[in-house]
Amino acid sequence: MSELGRHLKEARLQKGMSLDDVQEVTKIRKKYLEAIEAGDYKVLPGSFYVRAFIKTYAEAVGVNPDELMEEHGNVPAAPVDTTMETVIQKRSRKPETERNAKWLPTLLMWTFPVLILVVIYLYASSTLNDSEPEQADSGSMTTATQDPAKVKPSATAAGGGGAVPTPTADAAATANPEASATVAPTASPEPSPSPSSSPGSVTVTQDRKSGKTTIYKVSAPAGTEVKVEIASTGVSWLEVYQGENSKGEKLSFGNTKAGDNLSFTLGSQGMYIKSGYSPATTITVNGQAVTDGKTSSRLLLELDSSGDGAANGATDGSTSAE
């Protein structure tokens, strides 16, 4: 037993306290109190706890701890406890790691929806570009002017004051007099794309493009009525407006079905036509087919300056099922 331990034990006995009583007061385990009295400091968890336990023990039995330490200088000094520093460092890093672990699921949760939206956007963009291919050479676009030698003049074109081709001398000489009234006369040479100077001639030419809209110039002499007809062979979403775009007066709006026929009069304000499925709709201007070759078409018909005298305003379309 060490001198320090004997001093503390004598003070404890003088106060009539047992080790159990000191343990109750100091909350120090009994085996540590016994080790202090015996001077066996190796039992204690560390040198830091040796001085702390001795001080607490001394105060419990009424001994001044500072005087006790000065009197008995063989108490091991409390070195820097690297174990405690390591624990403190680990505890200081733990919250940061836990915060990162908490943010990781949230980050992953938002990353996947963003990636899905990006993939959907790229797929939609590529699909839209493929569904509306632009032709490289606008000059290769087939003009809407038809060859009178191959197409029989429609009743609409004849009623609109269109020029009727004059039969040649050979056709007049060989034709049956009785059948000559019903047989279409031989056509004159194909007219040039430029507007004809003969009365009643209507010419449709592709003029330019504006975004997804193909613009056509319709040349017609003054006083000529220009008829726009749309024949449907199947289901297609169709919109027709009087004016340069969909902000004009609505003339037709909705789905078509096979056999539907719409008829309008082209005015000086122009006419905007949008067909969701072009193969199911045939658009003609005074019997001349107009198409931009796309699956989904947006067409704008504009009267040329020579057609200023044409009828102004567009009449509502009439639908008939054949």
Secondary structure as UniProt FT lines:
FT   HELIX           3..14
FT   TURN            15..16
FT   HELIX           19..26
FT   HELIX           30..38
FT   HELIX           41..43
FT   HELIX           47..60
FT   TURN            61..62
FT   HELIX           65..71
FT   TURN            73..74
FT   HELIX           82..131
FT   HELIX           138..140
FT   TURN            148..150
FT   HELIX           155..159
FT   TURN            160..161
FT   HELIX           169..174
FT   TURN            177..178
FT   HELIX           179..181
FT   TURN            199..200
FT   STRAND          203..210
FT   TURN            211..212
FT   STRAND          213..219
FT   TURN            222..223
FT   STRAND          227..232
FT   STRAND          236..242
FT   TURN            246..247
FT   STRAND          249..256
FT   TURN            258..259
FT   STRAND          261..265
FT   TURN            268..269
FT   STRAND          271..275
FT   HELIX           278..280
FT   STRAND          281..285
FT   TURN            286..287
FT   STRAND          288..290
FT   STRAND          297..303
FT   HELIX           305..307
FT   TURN            308..309
//
